[in-house]
Amino acid sequence: MSPTQYNYICSKSANYMASFDPQDLTTSILHGFLLSAVAPRPIAFASTVDAEGNPNLSPFSFFNVFSANPPILVFSPARRVRDNTTKHTLHNVEATKEVVINVVNYDMVHQASLASTEYPEGTNEFEKAGLSMLPSDIVKPFRVAESPIQLECKVNDIISLGSEGGAGNLVICEVVKLHIAEEVLNADQTINQEALDLVARAGGSYYSRAKKGFFEIPKPLASIGIGVDNMPNNVKNSMILTGNNIGMLANVDALPNTEDVNKFIDDISERYPDIKTASHREKHKLAQNYLSYGDVESAWKLLLS
């Protein structure tokens, strides 16, 4: 390569690259760059208990496997960029030295996202997200029954990476028992990745479905949604709505009032003439259709009619 060619390539590269010194960026901007650049990332749906045995459940995408012998997983509940506070999960693993890492597949991803809401200490995220607590065999934290793979772990070490907002805390876990749903196992006892249907996190509101690519989930409300536990029984126990549907419905800060519900039903009566006499099952199917387009408000108005 001639000097002229070399200089031309360097010039073109410089013209098309924006370069940054991390020290010149705010933590929130740097955080966004890193999460978008290092993606997609697997999700550790971490179940813990506090010193009194109260359950906690939260997803973390700073997560991976680092060793098979011994079997070691590492995840990081980082200090919040916004106010430098630490998460209940970190407090719990410091107190009990135990955690269950549950994997997140597409069927439960909205519920996992809902569990990331910053609920007050002592709140049971299993109930808020509409997930089932399954007793573990060795450790005290519960498993997520809906997760197709659950890994009971002892915490070997916790390494603090800093004291400012955005600093990670490496939780080094040793797997002491694995639980794998039979429906994701092949005949030769290997895991069928297609059946497992894992999802991963990327930057902003983006997720990636391992076998289909990117999709978006709105972040949980800053004002804290109603949660599955506060939903009407006929909705949260629906035989039609999926876990993802329930997770979307629970991420609202208030339900529509009666006046708004009645107006909505009147408005759609021309398109759906039998809507006022429709069964719960029929309304749930139609609500599910609204949810497929992300229209949570209309789905709720249908479900409350």
LINNORSUL-V791025 format. One record per pair of residues at least 12 apart in sequence whose ideal C-beta (glycine too) atoms are under 8 Angstrom apart, sorted by the first residue. I is the first residue (numbers start at 1). GAP is how many residues later the second one is. If there is no record, write none. Layout:
<<I & GAP> <I & GAP>>
This chain:
<<20 & 13> <27 & 54> <27 & 137> <27 & 138> <27 & 139> <28 & 53> <28 & 54> <30 & 136> <31 & 50> <31 & 135> <32 & 171> <32 & 172> <35 & 26> <35 & 166> <35 & 167> <35 & 168> <35 & 169> <36 & 166> <36 & 167> <36 & 168> <37 & 166> <39 & 161> <39 & 162> <39 & 163> <39 & 164> <39 & 167> <39 & 169> <40 & 160> <40 & 161> <40 & 162> <40 & 167> <40 & 168> <41 & 20> <41 & 21> <41 & 22> <41 & 23> <41 & 159> <41 & 160> <41 & 161> <42 & 19> <42 & 21> <42 & 22> <42 & 61> <42 & 156> <42 & 158> <43 & 16> <43 & 17> <43 & 18> <43 & 20> <43 & 60> <43 & 61> <43 & 69> <43 & 156> <43 & 157> <43 & 158> <44 & 15> <44 & 16> <44 & 17> <44 & 19> <44 & 29> <44 & 31> <44 & 57> <44 & 58> <45 & 12> <45 & 13> <45 & 14> <45 & 56> <45 & 57> <45 & 58> <45 & 59> <45 & 67> <45 & 70> <45 & 99> <45 & 102> <46 & 12> <46 & 13> <46 & 14> <46 & 29> <46 & 31> <46 & 43> <46 & 53> <46 & 54> <46 & 55> <46 & 56> <47 & 52> <47 & 53> <47 & 54> <47 & 55> <47 & 94> <47 & 95> <47 & 96> <47 & 97> <48 & 40> <48 & 41> <48 & 44> <48 & 45> <48 & 48> <48 & 50> <48 & 51> <48 & 52> <48 & 93> <49 & 43> <49 & 47> <49 & 49> <49 & 91> <49 & 92> <49 & 93> <50 & 38> <50 & 41> <50 & 42> <50 & 45> <50 & 46> <51 & 44> <51 & 45> <53 & 87> <54 & 68> <54 & 70> <55 & 69> <55 & 70> <55 & 71> <55 & 78> <55 & 86> <55 & 87> <56 & 32> <56 & 33> <56 & 36> <56 & 68> <56 & 69> <57 & 58> <57 & 67> <57 & 68> <57 & 69> <57 & 72> <57 & 74> <57 & 87> <58 & 19> <58 & 29> <58 & 30> <58 & 31> <58 & 57> <58 & 58> <58 & 67> <59 & 45> <59 & 53> <59 & 54> <59 & 56> <59 & 57> <60 & 15> <60 & 16> <60 & 17> <60 & 29> <61 & 139> <61 & 140> <62 & 13> <62 & 14> <62 & 16> <62 & 106> <63 & 12> <63 & 13> <63 & 38> <66 & 106> <70 & 104> <71 & 103> <71 & 104> <72 & 84> <72 & 100> <72 & 101> <72 & 102> <72 & 103> <73 & 28> <73 & 78> <73 & 80> <73 & 100> <73 & 102> <74 & 96> <74 & 97> <74 & 98> <74 & 99> <75 & 26> <75 & 95> <75 & 96> <75 & 98> <76 & 85> <76 & 92> <76 & 93> <76 & 94> <76 & 95> <77 & 12> <77 & 13> <77 & 16> <77 & 91> <77 & 92> <77 & 94> <78 & 88> <78 & 89> <78 & 90> <78 & 91> <79 & 83> <79 & 84> <79 & 85> <79 & 86> <79 & 87> <79 & 88> <79 & 89> <79 & 90> <80 & 85> <81 & 84> <81 & 85> <82 & 83> <83 & 82> <84 & 80> <84 & 81> <86 & 83> <88 & 33> <90 & 68> <90 & 79> <90 & 81> <93 & 62> <93 & 65> <93 & 78> <94 & 64> <96 & 44> <96 & 45> <96 & 59> <97 & 57> <97 & 58> <98 & 41> <98 & 42> <98 & 43> <98 & 55> <98 & 56> <98 & 57> <99 & 40> <99 & 42> <99 & 54> <99 & 56> <99 & 72> <99 & 74> <100 & 36> <100 & 39> <100 & 41> <100 & 42> <100 & 43> <100 & 44> <100 & 50> <100 & 51> <100 & 52> <100 & 53> <101 & 49> <101 & 50> <101 & 52> <101 & 72> <101 & 74> <102 & 41> <102 & 42> <102 & 45> <102 & 47> <102 & 48> <102 & 49> <103 & 44> <103 & 45> <103 & 46> <103 & 47> <103 & 48> <103 & 93> <103 & 95> <104 & 43> <104 & 94> <104 & 95> <105 & 42> <105 & 43> <105 & 91> <105 & 92> <105 & 93> <105 & 94> <106 & 91> <106 & 92> <106 & 93> <106 & 103> <106 & 138> <107 & 39> <107 & 90> <107 & 135> <107 & 136> <107 & 137> <108 & 23> <108 & 36> <108 & 38> <108 & 39> <108 & 135> <108 & 136> <108 & 139> <109 & 90> <109 & 98> <109 & 108> <109 & 135> <109 & 138> <110 & 107> <110 & 133> <110 & 134> <110 & 135> <110 & 136> <110 & 137> <110 & 138> <110 & 141> <111 & 18> <111 & 19> <111 & 20> <111 & 35> <111 & 117> <111 & 132> <111 & 133> <111 & 135> <111 & 136> <112 & 17> <112 & 135> <113 & 104> <113 & 106> <113 & 107> <113 & 134> <113 & 138> <114 & 14> <114 & 15> <114 & 106> <114 & 111> <114 & 113> <114 & 114> <114 & 133> <114 & 136> <114 & 137> <115 & 13> <115 & 14> <115 & 16> <116 & 103> <116 & 104> <117 & 103> <117 & 104> <117 & 107> <117 & 108> <117 & 110> <117 & 134> <118 & 106> <119 & 105> <119 & 108> <126 & 16> <126 & 18> <127 & 100> <127 & 101> <127 & 102> <128 & 99> <128 & 100> <128 & 101> <128 & 122> <129 & 98> <129 & 99> <129 & 118> <129 & 121> <130 & 98> <130 & 99> <130 & 101> <130 & 106> <130 & 113> <130 & 116> <130 & 117> <130 & 120> <131 & 13> <131 & 14> <131 & 15> <131 & 112> <132 & 12> <132 & 13> <132 & 14> <133 & 12> <134 & 16> <136 & 14> <136 & 16> <136 & 41> <137 & 15> <137 & 40> <138 & 14> <138 & 38> <138 & 39> <139 & 13> <139 & 14> <139 & 15> <139 & 37> <143 & 36> <146 & 97> <148 & 32> <148 & 33> <148 & 35> <148 & 36> <148 & 48> <149 & 29> <149 & 30> <149 & 31> <149 & 32> <149 & 35> <149 & 42> <149 & 47> <150 & 28> <150 & 29> <151 & 24> <151 & 26> <151 & 27> <151 & 28> <152 & 23> <152 & 24> <152 & 25> <152 & 26> <152 & 27> <153 & 20> <153 & 21> <153 & 22> <153 & 23> <154 & 19> <154 & 20> <154 & 22> <155 & 16> <155 & 17> <155 & 18> <155 & 19> <156 & 16> <156 & 17> <156 & 18> <157 & 13> <157 & 15> <158 & 12> <158 & 13> <158 & 14> <159 & 13> <183 & 12> <184 & 12> <193 & 17> <193 & 18> <194 & 17> <196 & 14> <197 & 12> <197 & 13> <197 & 14> <198 & 12> <202 & 12> <205 & 12> <205 & 13> <205 & 14> <218 & 33> <220 & 31> <221 & 30> <221 & 31> <221 & 32> <223 & 30> <224 & 29> <225 & 25> <225 & 26> <225 & 27> <225 & 28> <226 & 24> <226 & 26> <226 & 27> <226 & 28> <226 & 29> <227 & 23> <228 & 18> <228 & 19> <228 & 22> <230 & 20> <231 & 15> <231 & 18> <231 & 19> <232 & 71> <232 & 72> <234 & 46> <235 & 14> <235 & 49> <235 & 68> <238 & 42> <238 & 46> <239 & 42> <239 & 45> <240 & 41> <240 & 44> <240 & 45> <240 & 48> <241 & 43> <241 & 46> <241 & 47> <242 & 46> <245 & 42> <245 & 43> <245 & 46> <245 & 54> <248 & 43> <248 & 46> <248 & 48> <248 & 51> <249 & 42> <249 & 47> <249 & 50> <249 & 51> <249 & 54> <251 & 45> <252 & 44> <252 & 45> <252 & 48> <255 & 45> <255 & 49> <256 & 41> <256 & 44> <256 & 45> <256 & 48> <260 & 41> <261 & 40> <261 & 43> <261 & 44> <262 & 43> <264 & 34> <264 & 37> <264 & 38> <264 & 41> <265 & 36> <265 & 37> <265 & 40> <272 & 14> <275 & 27> <275 & 30> <276 & 29> <283 & 19> <283 & 20> <283 & 22> <284 & 19> <286 & 16> <287 & 12> <287 & 13> <287 & 15> <287 & 16> <290 & 12>>
